[in-house]
Every structure is written in C-alpha cells, then in structure tokens.
Amino acid sequence: METSLPATVTVPGGATWSHVLKRGTALRITDVEGGANVAAYFLNFELPAERFNLPDTLKAQHTARLTRGHVLYSDMGRILCSITDDTVGWHDPIAGVSNAALVDKKYGKSTYQQARNNWRQNARDGLIVELGKYGLGPRDLHATVNFFSKVVVDDEGMLHFSVDHSRPGDRVELRAEMNVLVLLNTCQHPLDPAGVYAPRPVELSISSVPAPRADDVCRMMCPENARGFLMTEFYFL
C-alpha cells in the first residue's frame, strides 16, 4: 500500500536515467506504448563496490526469468530491490544490452552531429556515461536486467526474443531494500528483430511504501530470500 502520492517522470526511448532510490520507497516503471525495453543496473549507493549480482539472483531463486516475488541480490548476499508488483510476468535477465557495434550494424551508423536528438544510441554507452556522473566507469558495469522483454531458450540452447510481449500500460514495481543507485536505459533489446530503430518511452513514478512484513511475498518466495532479507536488515542495525 502506497503512503504518499508518487512523483512521476517520462523517460523517452533511447535515453538513460538514474536515481538514488531510498530504502522505504518504490519505483514503478510503466510501458507507455507497449513493446518497451528497460535495461536496469543497481548498486549500493553508500558502498558502490557492492553491486547487482545476476548469477546469485538467478541461482538463489532457482529461476531464469524475473517477476513478482523475486528479489535482486548484491554480490554480498544482500537484497538491493524486490519486485513487488508486475503485470508482465516475465522479464529477461540473460541477454545483456546493446552496444555501439550492434546498433551500427543493425540500424546504420548515426551521430549526434548528423541527426541531433534522433541519433541512434546504445544501452552500454548510455549506462557508462550515466555511471560517470557518480565517479564510476566501465569496470563498474556488470550484468543487467531487461524489464518488459522476454527471451526463451529452445532445446538447442538458442535464444529467442518474444515480440509484443509487453502491452501498453504494463508495469513493474521495485521496492528499495537499501539506498540503491538505479540506472535505466530505454534502448531496444539487443535481440529485438525489428529492423527499424524505434525505442519506446516509459513512465517512472516513485512513492513511499511500508517496510516488508514477515509474510511479504518476496521474503516468502524461498528460504534464500528470507536469509537475504535478514542480512539486509542486519546491515542497517
């Protein structure tokens, strides 16, 4: 249950956004038009050496996709954020982000000097530039999550992107379990088969939320999550 009115901002397609999401608040990301992709990365703002650990997040919760009830683990076994609401049902944690070479090959090379605000950007460079605002750099960028995108693996191990997976108005909500530096990029998914560069916008809103209770859906997802919450709570004692 939200305890305050949300602050809302729209992030256009192909853009990068960052914010220090405070413990006790939640970030809601809404797909405005459908077909959005949001590459997301997370660090402990107070100790940036502690950052999102994708392998631990997946193996601790025995999953290869993310949805409501799952949490995002740091490399110290603590919980950065919890997924408390989700209308999409499947978010891709395995395919990574686009880079300059991929975008140039797929959509054609473009520069700001030529195209101004319509130039074709890529997620990796956008996230690295955003990290620079906090004194961080390329070595600080590790594996990410792609919200609103679905990638399935066939019997031969090939990855397949699901087109039109997210619908207009779909949302996912992340509750901060510590003070988290959140970085988001809205470039297209690297496996998106569309031959046209057309990244979609998303709406972001931040609200104050109650602390997780003993019967919280994310805490109760699995025994590992209960331990993760306990370790996170010890961090703040």
C-alpha positions in Angstrom: 0.0 0.0 0.0 1.4 3.4 -1.0 1.7 6.0 1.7 2.3 9.1 -0.5 1.5 10.5 -3.9 4.1 9.4 -6.5 6.5 11.7 -8.3 6.3 10.9 -12.0 8.6 11.4 -15.0 8.6 10.2 -18.6 11.9 8.8 -20.0 11.9 8.8 -23.8 13.1 5.9 -25.9 16.8 5.6 -26.3 17.5 7.6 -23.1 19.3 6.8 -19.8 18.1 7.8 -16.4 19.4 7.4 -12.8 18.3 8.0 -9.3 19.2 7.1 -5.7 16.1 5.1 -4.7 15.9 5.4 -0.9 15.1 2.5 1.4 11.4 2.6 2.1 10.4 3.8 -1.4 9.4 2.0 -4.6 10.0 2.7 -8.3 7.1 1.9 -10.7 8.1 1.6 -14.3 5.2 1.7 -16.8 5.4 0.8 -20.5 3.5 3.7 -22.2 3.1 2.4 -25.7 3.8 -1.3 -25.5 7.0 -3.0 -26.7 9.3 -1.2 -24.3 12.7 -2.5 -23.1 14.3 -1.1 -20.0 17.9 -2.2 -19.2 18.5 -1.8 -15.5 21.5 -1.9 -13.2 21.8 -1.5 -9.5 24.4 -0.6 -6.9 24.5 0.2 -3.2 24.7 3.9 -3.3 26.6 4.1 0.1 29.1 1.4 -1.0 29.3 1.3 -4.8 31.6 -1.7 -4.7 28.5 -3.7 -3.7 26.5 -4.1 -6.9 23.9 -6.3 -8.6 24.9 -9.9 -8.9 23.0 -11.7 -11.7 24.2 -15.2 -11.2 23.4 -15.2 -7.4 20.0 -13.6 -8.1 19.0 -16.5 -10.5 20.5 -19.4 -8.7 19.3 -18.4 -5.2 15.7 -18.3 -6.5 16.0 -21.2 -9.0 14.8 -19.1 -12.0 15.9 -17.9 -15.4 13.3 -15.1 -15.5 12.2 -12.4 -13.1 8.7 -11.4 -11.9 6.7 -10.5 -8.8 8.2 -12.1 -5.7 11.7 -12.2 -6.9 14.5 -10.0 -5.5 17.7 -8.6 -6.9 20.7 -9.7 -4.9 24.0 -7.9 -4.4 27.4 -9.6 -4.6 27.4 -9.5 -0.7 24.2 -11.6 -0.4 22.0 -8.7 0.5 18.9 -7.5 -1.3 19.0 -4.3 -3.3 15.4 -4.3 -4.6 12.3 -6.5 -4.5 9.8 -6.9 -7.3 6.5 -6.3 -5.5 4.2 -5.8 -8.5 4.3 -7.0 -12.1 1.7 -7.2 -14.8 4.1 -8.5 -17.4 5.1 -11.9 -15.8 8.4 -12.4 -17.4 11.5 -10.1 -17.5 14.7 -11.1 -19.3 17.9 -11.3 -17.1 20.2 -13.1 -19.5 20.5 -11.4 -22.9 22.5 -8.3 -21.9 22.4 -4.9 -23.6 23.1 -3.4 -27.0 26.4 -1.8 -27.8 27.6 0.6 -30.5 28.8 -2.1 -32.9 25.4 -3.9 -32.7 23.4 -0.7 -33.2 25.5 0.5 -36.1 25.3 -2.9 -37.9 21.5 -3.3 -37.3 20.2 0.2 -37.8 23.0 2.1 -39.6 25.6 4.4 -38.1 24.4 7.7 -36.8 25.9 10.6 -34.8 24.5 13.4 -32.8 26.2 15.9 -35.2 24.2 14.4 -38.1 20.8 13.6 -36.5 20.8 15.6 -33.3 18.2 14.1 -30.8 17.3 11.4 -33.3 20.7 9.8 -33.4 20.8 6.1 -32.7 22.1 5.3 -29.2 23.0 2.1 -27.5 22.4 0.9 -23.9 26.0 0.1 -22.9 27.4 3.5 -23.7 24.4 5.2 -22.1 24.8 3.3 -18.9 28.6 4.0 -18.8 28.0 7.7 -19.3 25.4 7.7 -16.5 27.8 5.8 -14.2 30.4 8.6 -14.8 28.1 11.1 -13.1 28.8 9.2 -9.8 32.5 8.8 -10.3 32.2 5.3 -11.7 33.2 3.8 -15.1 33.1 0.8 -17.5 34.7 -1.5 -14.9 31.7 -0.9 -12.6 29.1 -2.1 -15.2 28.2 -5.7 -14.8 25.2 -7.9 -15.9 21.9 -6.1 -16.2 18.2 -7.0 -16.3 15.9 -6.2 -19.3 12.5 -5.3 -17.9 9.4 -5.8 -20.2 11.3 -8.2 -22.5 11.0 -12.0 -22.8 13.7 -14.3 -24.1 13.2 -18.0 -24.2 15.8 -20.8 -24.8 15.0 -23.7 -27.1 16.2 -27.3 -26.8 19.4 -26.4 -28.7 20.2 -23.5 -26.4 19.3 -20.8 -28.9 17.8 -17.6 -27.5 14.5 -16.3 -29.0 13.0 -12.8 -28.4 9.3 -12.7 -27.9 7.8 -9.8 -30.0 5.0 -7.7 -28.5 5.5 -9.3 -25.1 4.7 -6.1 -23.1 1.4 -4.2 -23.7 0.6 -0.5 -23.2 0.1 0.2 -19.5 2.0 -2.9 -18.3 4.1 -2.1 -15.2 6.7 -3.5 -12.8 7.4 -2.1 -9.3 10.7 -2.3 -7.5 10.9 -1.7 -3.7 14.3 -0.5 -2.5 15.6 -2.6 0.4 18.6 -0.3 0.8 19.6 3.1 -0.7 20.1 1.9 -4.3 21.7 3.7 -7.2 19.3 2.7 -10.1 20.4 3.2 -13.7 17.8 2.6 -16.5 18.2 2.7 -20.3 15.4 2.5 -22.8 17.2 1.4 -25.9 15.8 -1.6 -27.8 16.6 -5.1 -26.6 19.7 -6.5 -28.4 17.7 -9.4 -29.7 14.8 -7.4 -31.0 14.3 -8.4 -34.6 12.9 -5.1 -35.7 15.0 -3.6 -38.5 14.0 0.0 -37.5 15.5 1.9 -34.6 12.4 2.8 -32.6 12.9 2.6 -28.8 9.8 3.2 -26.7 9.3 5.5 -23.7 8.4 4.6 -20.2 6.9 6.4 -17.3 8.5 6.3 -13.9 6.9 7.1 -10.5 8.4 6.9 -7.0 6.4 6.5 -3.9 6.9 5.9 -0.2 5.9 2.3 0.8 5.7 0.4 4.1 8.6 -1.9 5.1 8.3 -5.5 4.2 6.4 -7.6 6.7 7.2 -11.1 7.9 4.7 -12.5 5.4 6.0 -10.4 2.5 5.6 -12.2 -0.9 9.3 -11.6 -1.7 10.6 -12.7 1.6 8.4 -15.9 1.4 9.4 -16.8 -2.2 12.2 -19.2 -1.0 14.4 -19.8 2.1 17.3 -18.0 0.4 15.2 -14.8 0.2 14.4 -15.0 3.9 18.1 -15.1 4.7 18.8 -12.3 2.2 16.2 -10.0 4.0 17.8 -10.9 7.3 21.3 -10.0 6.1 20.0 -6.7 4.7 18.2 -5.8 7.9 21.5 -6.5 9.9 23.2 -4.0 7.6 21.0 -1.2 8.9 21.2 -2.1 12.6 
